[in-house]
C-alpha cells in the first residue's frame, strides 16, 4: 500500500494580501476595494498587511457574501511594484488578467 501524500502543515503568507471573489450577478472576478466595495482591477484593490488586517478584510468579504453581492471570497498573496499589485500564484495571475484562450478580451496586468 502506498504511503499517503503529505501536505505541508504550515503555509507561509506573503507580506501583502488582497481579497478576491466572483461577483454574483455576472461571475466576473472582483477584488475588495478600500471603500468596502468591489473592483474588477486588482491595482485598485485594498492591499492588507498583517493577520489582523487580513482577518478584517475577510470578514468584510464574508458580509458581502451574506448580502449576495459576491461568492467564494478568499485572500490571495500579492506583491507591490510601484503602483501595481501583482498576484503571486499562476491561478491568480490568470484570474486577474482575463481569459488565456482569448487574449483580445484580457485585461492588462501591471501595465
ZAZA-803295 format. One record per residue (C-alpha): residue number from 0; residue in three letters; x, y, z. Coordinates in nm, 2 decimals. Example, Ala and Ser with C-alpha at 12.3 -4.5 7.8 and 13.67 -1.06 7.14 Angstrom:
<sites>
SITE   nr  rest      px      py      pz
SITE    0   Ala    1.23   -0.45    0.78
SITE    1   Ser    1.37   -0.11    0.71
</sites>
This chain:
<sites>
SITE   nr  rest      px      py      pz
SITE    0   Unk    0.00    0.00    0.00
SITE    1   Unk    0.14    0.34   -0.10
SITE    2   Unk    0.21    0.60    0.17
SITE    3   Unk   -0.04    0.89    0.19
SITE    4   Unk    0.06    1.21    0.03
SITE    5   Unk    0.18    1.45    0.29
SITE    6   Unk    0.07    1.81    0.27
SITE    7   Unk    0.26    2.10    0.42
SITE    8   Unk    0.13    2.17    0.77
SITE    9   Unk    0.23    2.54    0.76
SITE   10   Unk    0.15    2.76    0.47
SITE   11   Unk    0.36    3.08    0.45
SITE   12   Unk    0.19    3.40    0.35
SITE   13   Unk    0.34    3.69    0.15
SITE   14   Unk    0.37    4.02    0.32
SITE   15   Unk    0.06    4.16    0.14
SITE   16   Unk   -0.28    4.01    0.05
SITE   17   Unk   -0.60    4.12   -0.12
SITE   18   Unk   -0.94    3.95   -0.10
SITE   19   Unk   -1.09    3.82   -0.43
SITE   20   Unk   -1.43    3.68   -0.52
SITE   21   Unk   -1.67    3.65   -0.81
SITE   22   Unk   -1.95    3.90   -0.85
SITE   23   Unk   -2.27    3.71   -0.81
SITE   24   Unk   -2.47    3.88   -1.09
SITE   25   Unk   -2.22    3.81   -1.37
SITE   26   Unk   -1.94    3.59   -1.24
SITE   27   Unk   -1.67    3.85   -1.30
SITE   28   Unk   -1.35    3.83   -1.09
SITE   29   Unk   -1.35    4.12   -0.84
SITE   30   Unk   -1.13    4.24   -0.55
SITE   31   Unk   -1.23    4.41   -0.23
SITE   32   Unk   -1.15    4.78   -0.25
SITE   33   Unk   -1.05    5.03    0.02
SITE   34   Unk   -1.41    5.17    0.04
SITE   35   Unk   -1.56    4.83    0.11
SITE   36   Unk   -1.69    4.79   -0.25
SITE   37   Unk   -1.56    4.56   -0.52
SITE   38   Unk   -1.34    4.64   -0.82
SITE   39   Unk   -1.25    4.45   -1.13
SITE   40   Unk   -0.90    4.59   -1.13
SITE   41   Unk   -0.65    4.43   -0.89
SITE   42   Unk   -0.45    4.75   -0.89
SITE   43   Unk   -0.75    4.92   -0.72
SITE   44   Unk   -0.78    4.65   -0.45
SITE   45   Unk   -0.74    4.70   -0.08
SITE   46   Unk   -0.39    4.57    0.00
SITE   47   Unk   -0.36    4.45    0.36
SITE   48   Unk   -0.06    4.36    0.57
SITE   49   Unk   -0.07    4.15    0.88
SITE   50   Unk   -0.31    3.89    1.03
SITE   51   Unk   -0.55    4.14    1.20
SITE   52   Unk   -0.59    4.35    0.88
SITE   53   Unk   -0.64    4.03    0.67
SITE   54   Unk   -0.90    3.89    0.92
SITE   55   Unk   -1.09    4.22    0.90
SITE   56   Unk   -1.09    4.22    0.52
SITE   57   Unk   -1.20    3.85    0.50
SITE   58   Unk   -1.49    3.94    0.75
SITE   59   Unk   -1.59    4.23    0.52
SITE   60   Unk   -1.59    3.99    0.22
SITE   61   Unk   -1.80    3.73    0.41
SITE   62   Unk   -2.06    4.00    0.49
SITE   63   Unk   -2.08    4.08    0.11
SITE   64   Unk   -2.13    3.70    0.05
SITE   65   Unk   -2.41    3.70    0.30
SITE   66   Unk   -2.56    4.01    0.12
SITE   67   Unk   -2.53    3.81   -0.20
SITE   68   Unk   -2.30    4.06   -0.37
SITE   69   Unk   -2.01    3.81   -0.43
SITE   70   Unk   -1.95    3.45   -0.38
SITE   71   Unk   -1.65    3.23   -0.28
SITE   72   Unk   -1.43    3.51   -0.14
SITE   73   Unk   -1.08    3.43   -0.03
SITE   74   Unk   -0.74    3.60    0.03
SITE   75   Unk   -0.46    3.58   -0.22
SITE   76   Unk   -0.09    3.67   -0.18
SITE   77   Unk    0.03    3.97   -0.38
SITE   78   Unk    0.34    4.18   -0.43
SITE   79   Unk    0.35    4.55   -0.48
SITE   80   Unk    0.56    4.70   -0.75
SITE   81   Unk    0.54    5.08   -0.79
SITE   82   Unk    0.16    5.14   -0.83
SITE   83   Unk    0.09    4.79   -0.93
SITE   84   Unk   -0.05    4.49   -0.74
SITE   85   Unk    0.07    4.16   -0.87
SITE   86   Unk   -0.07    3.82   -0.78
SITE   87   Unk    0.20    3.57   -0.69
SITE   88   Unk    0.03    3.24   -0.79
SITE   89   Unk   -0.03    3.15   -1.15
SITE   90   Unk   -0.40    3.08   -1.10
SITE   91   Unk   -0.45    3.43   -0.96
SITE   92   Unk   -0.24    3.59   -1.24
SITE   93   Unk   -0.48    3.42   -1.49
SITE   94   Unk   -0.79    3.54   -1.30
SITE   95   Unk   -0.65    3.90   -1.28
SITE   96   Unk   -0.55    3.92   -1.65
SITE   97   Unk   -0.85    3.75   -1.80
SITE   98   Unk   -0.91    3.45   -2.03
SITE   99   Unk   -0.60    3.28   -2.16
SITE  100   Unk   -0.77    3.15   -2.48
SITE  101   Unk   -0.89    3.49   -2.59
SITE  102   Unk   -0.61    3.75   -2.55
SITE  103   Unk   -0.83    4.01   -2.72
SITE  104   Unk   -1.07    4.02   -2.42
SITE  105   Unk   -0.80    4.00   -2.15
SITE  106   Unk   -0.70    4.29   -1.91
SITE  107   Unk   -0.36    4.45   -1.89
SITE  108   Unk   -0.18    4.33   -1.57
SITE  109   Unk    0.08    4.56   -1.42
SITE  110   Unk    0.08    4.80   -1.71
</sites>
